[in-house]
Each structure stands twice: as structure tokens, then as C-alpha cells.
Amino acid sequence: MMDGVLADVIEHLACPVCRGDLVLGGGAARCAQGHAFDVARQGYLSLLTGSGVPGTADTPAMVAARDAFLGAGHFAPLSGRLRELVAGIGDTGGAKVVLDAGAGTGHYLAAVLGPGDTGIALDISKHALRRAARAHPRVGAVVTDVWRPLPVKDGRVDVLLDVFAPRNGPEFARVLRPGGTLIVVTPTPAHLAPLVGALGLLSVDESKGRRVEEALGGHFAGTGHLIEEAEMRLDHRAVEAVAGMGPSAWHTDPAALRKEISHLADPMAVKMSCRISLFRKIT
């Protein structure tokens, strides 16, 4: 049963030690060289090698906040736009392999998959991937560090999503097929206004879009971008969730945050503002 949630993606994965093929069986993934990796009872596969997990992995509290906030539909316009973009890529009706780097709970990956598409959710947080493994029947969830070589075979991915996540340009290019599409979502300086100022959340500088393009240069060519915006009406619980699900959570005290939120209007108008950038792999 545990193997079943990964059966659709195992052919695209590679052993993180020797890069060999992996096969599922008996609650583990194994390669011909004898390297074995357990499938957790929650359905995810850990292909993370080396000692320890980086301190940037989302905590259970951050994952719970993200699941609650996204599950309430506050970022539904963004999910819908990404679904439209992915559906328009490639041959009409053709099944795609979609990889989400830094997938978190798998919310966006599950939203964009079309009939027959297969999804690979990569994240460093096992807490997030417990939810990603259940997000969609054709999503395989894999623990890995996006900054290391990805445990994915060369040229296997049609569309790669990177939503508010780190970007490893060389590895993204390696796993994408020739002409494959990379979709990067980053916040604009207007994102989560006026909460950023009121609660002291991390802000976004004006040059972020340019820096993203420069970091991917040499591997990808930009094919366009758009801004997706919406006004949300957030009560205090939703404000606490959105503040607690992102990088600002590492720099705020929960009790102090709740006190600051108690002084805000309930509900209050908060802006969602994201830049969606599309890139084509340079062959």
C-alpha cells in the first residue's frame, strides 16, 4: 500500500548515491548496487543522504499553518492561474510529468495536474511531505534538498514548478526535457500589504524579479511573465496562519505575533501579489 503512492513516479527517480534506477518493493526503494531507502508509513520516500536535515526545513507548526491557509482558498487565484498555464504547455491532451521543487504540502502541484499527468513533489521537510503524499493520487512525495543534485533522471520532466521556493538552475535544467518549461512564482513588493509593515514580516525588494532571471541565465531563456493579484479578506486566524507559514515564522515569536494581530481590524483587507515568470530550457 505504501509503495502504491510512488508507483507512478519511481521510473523517473534516480538513486541519490549512484544515480542508478530505483525499484519499489517491500516498503522500500532499491537500486542494483544495493542502496535502499525506506518508504515512510505516511507515503513519502526519503532520498536525502548525508547527516542531518538543514535547519531551513519547515516545522510542523509552519506546515499546519500553510495547510490551513491554502486549504481555505485564500490563494485560489494563484492556483487557478498556474493550472491554466500548465494545461497550455505541450501537446493538447498529452500527459505530462510535473515536478514541484519545494512543494511543501503539494497544494499547487495537486491543483495543476491534468488527466493523466504525473506529479513529483520534492521538499526538505518530511512534515510537509506527509501531506503532499496525500494531496493527489498521482503525486509521489520525495524528501530531498533542492540545493543538492536532485534524485531525478535527466530530461524526465516536462514542467517544473517553483512556487516561493529556492531555485537550483543547473539541476532544474538537467531534469527538464529539451524545451521544457520552468514556472517560477515569487512575491512582489506589494505581497501581503499591509501586513508586512504592521507585523514586521520579511519584505521583498524591487529587484527580485531581475535577480531571479539573472540566477537562471545560461540555463533558461525567459518567455514572459505576468502579475497575479487579488484582495483577500482575512480574519485574525487567517492572518496568524499566513504569517506563520512563510520565512517570517523563523524570526517572530508566536505569542508576540498574536498580540500584534489582536490590534488589527478583523477581518482586514490583505493583498496577494505574485510574479509568475516562465522560462524555457535552453537546449
C-alpha positions as CSV (number, residue, x, y, z in Angstrom):
1,M,0.0,0.0,0.0
2,M,2.8,2.4,0.8
3,D,4.5,1.7,-2.5
4,G,1.4,2.4,-4.4
5,V,1.6,6.2,-3.9
6,L,5.0,6.2,-5.5
7,A,4.5,3.7,-8.3
8,D,3.7,6.4,-10.9
9,V,6.9,8.3,-10.4
10,I,9.6,5.7,-9.4
11,E,10.6,5.3,-13.1
12,H,11.7,8.9,-13.1
13,L,13.7,8.8,-9.9
14,A,17.4,8.0,-9.5
15,C,19.4,6.6,-6.6
16,P,20.9,9.7,-4.9
17,V,24.1,7.7,-4.2
18,C,24.9,6.0,-7.6
19,R,22.3,7.6,-9.9
20,G,21.0,4.1,-10.8
21,D,17.4,3.0,-11.4
22,L,15.2,2.5,-8.4
23,V,12.5,-0.2,-7.9
24,L,9.9,-0.4,-5.3
25,G,9.2,-3.4,-3.1
26,G,8.7,-4.3,0.5
27,G,8.2,-0.8,1.7
28,A,11.5,0.5,0.2
29,A,13.1,1.7,-3.0
30,R,16.3,-0.1,-4.0
31,C,18.9,0.2,-6.8
32,A,21.0,-2.6,-8.4
33,Q,24.0,-1.5,-6.3
34,G,22.1,-2.4,-3.1
35,H,21.3,1.2,-1.8
36,A,18.0,1.1,-0.1
37,F,15.6,3.9,1.0
38,D,12.6,3.3,3.2
39,V,9.1,4.5,2.2
40,A,7.5,6.1,5.3
41,R,4.2,4.8,6.5
42,Q,2.8,8.2,5.6
43,G,3.6,7.5,2.0
44,Y,6.7,9.6,1.2
45,L,10.1,8.4,0.2
46,S,13.3,9.9,1.7
47,L,16.1,10.1,-0.8
48,L,18.0,12.6,1.4
49,T,21.6,11.5,2.0
50,G,24.3,12.7,4.4
51,S,23.9,13.7,8.0
52,G,21.1,15.7,9.4
53,V,18.4,17.9,7.9
54,P,19.1,21.6,7.1
55,G,17.6,24.0,9.6
56,T,15.5,25.6,6.9
57,A,13.1,22.6,6.7
58,D,9.5,23.7,7.5
59,T,8.5,22.8,11.1
60,P,5.2,21.0,11.9
61,A,3.7,24.4,13.0
62,M,4.7,26.1,9.7
63,V,3.2,23.2,7.7
64,A,0.0,23.2,9.7
65,A,-0.4,27.0,9.1
66,R,0.2,26.6,5.4
67,D,-2.2,23.7,5.1
68,A,-4.9,25.7,6.9
69,F,-4.4,28.9,4.9
70,L,-4.1,27.4,1.5
71,G,-6.9,24.9,2.2
72,A,-9.2,27.9,3.0
73,G,-8.7,29.0,-0.6
74,H,-7.1,32.4,0.0
75,F,-4.5,31.8,-2.8
76,A,-7.0,30.2,-5.1
77,P,-6.5,32.8,-7.9
78,L,-2.8,31.8,-8.0
79,S,-3.6,28.1,-8.1
80,G,-6.1,28.7,-10.9
81,R,-3.6,30.7,-13.0
82,L,-0.9,28.0,-12.6
83,R,-3.4,25.4,-13.6
84,E,-4.2,27.3,-16.8
85,L,-0.5,27.8,-17.6
86,V,0.4,24.1,-17.1
87,A,-2.6,23.0,-19.1
88,G,-1.4,25.1,-22.1
89,I,2.0,23.6,-22.2
90,G,2.8,20.8,-24.6
91,D,0.6,18.8,-26.9
92,T,-3.1,19.1,-26.3
93,G,-4.3,16.2,-24.2
94,G,-0.8,14.8,-23.7
95,A,0.2,13.6,-20.3
96,K,3.0,15.5,-18.6
97,V,5.5,14.9,-15.8
98,V,5.3,17.9,-13.5
99,L,7.9,18.4,-10.8
100,D,7.3,20.8,-7.9
101,A,10.6,21.8,-6.3
102,G,10.0,23.0,-2.7
103,A,6.5,21.6,-3.0
104,G,5.5,21.9,0.7
105,T,2.1,20.3,1.2
106,G,1.7,19.6,-2.5
107,H,-1.1,22.2,-2.8
108,Y,-0.1,23.8,-6.0
109,L,1.1,20.5,-7.6
110,A,-2.2,18.9,-7.0
111,A,-4.0,21.9,-8.4
112,V,-2.2,21.9,-11.7
113,L,-2.2,18.2,-12.6
114,G,-4.4,17.4,-15.6
115,P,-5.9,14.0,-16.6
116,G,-3.0,11.5,-16.9
117,D,-0.4,13.9,-15.6
118,T,2.1,12.6,-13.0
119,G,3.5,14.8,-10.2
120,I,6.7,14.7,-8.3
121,A,6.8,16.7,-5.0
122,L,10.3,17.4,-3.7
123,D,10.8,19.1,-0.4
124,I,13.3,19.0,2.5
125,S,10.5,18.9,5.2
126,K,9.1,15.4,5.9
127,H,6.3,17.1,7.8
128,A,5.2,18.9,4.6
129,L,5.6,15.7,2.5
130,R,3.3,13.7,4.8
131,R,0.6,16.0,3.4
132,A,1.9,16.1,-0.1
133,A,1.8,12.3,-0.3
134,R,-2.0,12.5,0.2
135,A,-2.6,15.6,-1.9
136,H,-3.3,13.7,-5.2
137,P,-3.4,10.1,-6.2
138,R,-0.8,10.7,-8.9
139,V,1.7,12.6,-6.7
140,G,4.8,10.9,-5.4
141,A,6.4,12.8,-2.5
142,V,10.2,12.6,-2.1
143,V,12.4,14.1,0.7
144,T,15.5,15.8,-0.8
145,D,17.5,19.0,-0.6
146,V,16.8,21.2,-3.6
147,W,20.3,22.6,-3.3
148,R,21.9,19.2,-3.9
149,P,21.7,17.1,-7.0
150,L,18.1,16.1,-7.4
151,P,17.2,12.4,-7.3
152,V,15.6,12.6,-10.7
153,K,16.8,11.3,-14.0
154,D,18.0,13.5,-16.8
155,G,15.3,15.0,-19.1
156,R,12.3,13.4,-17.4
157,V,10.3,16.5,-16.5
158,D,8.0,18.4,-18.8
159,V,7.1,21.2,-16.4
160,L,8.9,22.3,-13.3
161,L,7.1,24.4,-10.7
162,D,9.0,26.6,-8.2
163,V,6.5,28.4,-6.0
164,F,8.0,30.6,-3.3
165,A,10.9,28.2,-3.1
166,P,14.7,28.0,-3.7
167,R,15.9,27.8,-7.3
168,N,18.7,25.4,-8.4
169,G,19.2,26.5,-12.0
170,P,21.7,23.8,-13.2
171,E,19.7,20.9,-11.6
172,F,16.4,22.3,-12.9
173,A,17.8,22.4,-16.4
174,R,19.2,18.8,-16.1
175,V,15.9,17.2,-15.1
176,L,13.8,19.1,-17.6
177,R,13.4,17.6,-21.1
178,P,14.7,19.7,-24.1
179,G,12.5,22.7,-24.4
180,G,10.9,22.0,-21.1
181,T,9.2,24.8,-19.1
182,L,10.1,26.3,-15.8
183,I,7.5,28.3,-13.9
184,V,8.8,30.4,-11.1
185,V,6.4,32.2,-8.6
186,T,7.8,35.0,-6.4
187,P,6.2,37.6,-4.3
188,T,6.1,41.2,-5.5
189,P,6.9,44.1,-3.1
190,A,3.1,44.5,-2.7
191,H,2.5,41.0,-1.5
192,L,0.7,40.7,1.9
193,A,0.4,44.5,2.2
194,P,-0.4,45.9,4.7
195,L,0.6,43.0,7.0
196,V,4.3,43.3,6.2
197,G,4.5,46.7,7.7
198,A,2.0,46.1,10.6
199,L,3.6,42.9,11.7
200,G,7.2,43.4,10.7
201,L,7.2,40.5,8.2
202,L,10.1,40.0,5.8
203,S,9.7,42.3,2.8
204,V,10.5,41.8,-0.9
205,D,12.9,44.2,-2.7
206,E,12.1,45.7,-6.1
207,S,14.8,43.9,-7.9
208,K,13.8,40.4,-7.0
209,G,12.3,39.6,-10.5
210,R,15.5,40.7,-12.2
211,R,17.7,38.7,-9.8
212,V,15.7,35.6,-10.5
213,E,16.2,35.9,-14.2
214,E,19.9,36.6,-13.7
215,A,20.3,33.5,-11.5
216,L,18.7,31.3,-14.2
217,G,20.7,32.8,-17.1
218,G,22.8,30.4,-19.1
219,H,20.3,27.5,-18.5
220,F,17.0,29.2,-19.3
221,A,15.5,31.8,-21.5
222,G,12.6,33.9,-20.3
223,T,9.5,33.6,-22.3
224,G,7.3,36.0,-20.4
225,H,5.8,36.9,-17.1
226,L,2.6,38.1,-15.5
227,I,1.4,39.5,-12.2
228,E,-1.4,37.7,-10.4
229,E,-3.1,39.8,-7.8
230,A,-6.2,39.5,-5.6
231,E,-7.6,41.2,-2.5
232,M,-8.2,38.8,0.4
233,R,-10.4,39.4,3.5
234,L,-8.5,37.7,6.3
235,D,-9.7,37.3,9.9
236,H,-7.2,37.1,12.8
237,R,-6.8,33.3,12.5
238,A,-6.0,33.6,8.8
239,V,-3.6,36.4,9.4
240,E,-1.8,34.3,12.0
241,A,-1.6,31.4,9.6
242,V,-0.2,33.4,6.7
243,A,2.4,35.0,8.9
244,G,3.3,31.6,10.4
245,M,3.6,29.6,7.2
246,G,6.5,31.5,5.5
247,P,10.0,32.6,6.2
248,S,8.9,35.3,8.6
249,A,8.0,32.5,11.0
250,W,11.7,31.9,11.7
251,H,12.0,35.5,13.0
252,T,8.8,36.0,15.0
253,D,7.7,34.9,18.5
254,P,4.2,33.3,18.2
255,A,2.9,35.0,21.4
256,A,4.2,38.4,20.4
257,L,2.7,37.9,16.9
258,R,-0.8,37.1,18.3
259,K,-0.6,40.2,20.4
260,E,0.2,42.4,17.4
261,I,-2.6,40.7,15.4
262,S,-5.1,41.4,18.1
263,H,-4.7,45.1,17.3
264,L,-5.6,44.7,13.6
265,A,-9.0,45.0,12.0
266,D,-11.0,41.8,12.0
267,P,-11.3,41.0,9.1
268,M,-8.9,43.1,7.2
269,A,-8.1,43.6,3.5
270,V,-4.7,42.0,2.6
271,K,-3.2,41.9,-0.9
272,M,-1.9,38.8,-2.7
273,S,0.5,39.9,-5.4
274,C,2.8,37.4,-7.2
275,R,5.0,37.5,-10.2
276,I,4.7,34.3,-12.4
277,S,7.8,34.0,-14.6
278,L,8.0,31.5,-17.4
279,F,11.3,30.1,-18.8
280,R,12.2,27.6,-21.5
281,K,15.2,25.3,-21.1
282,I,18.0,26.3,-23.4
283,T,18.9,23.2,-25.4
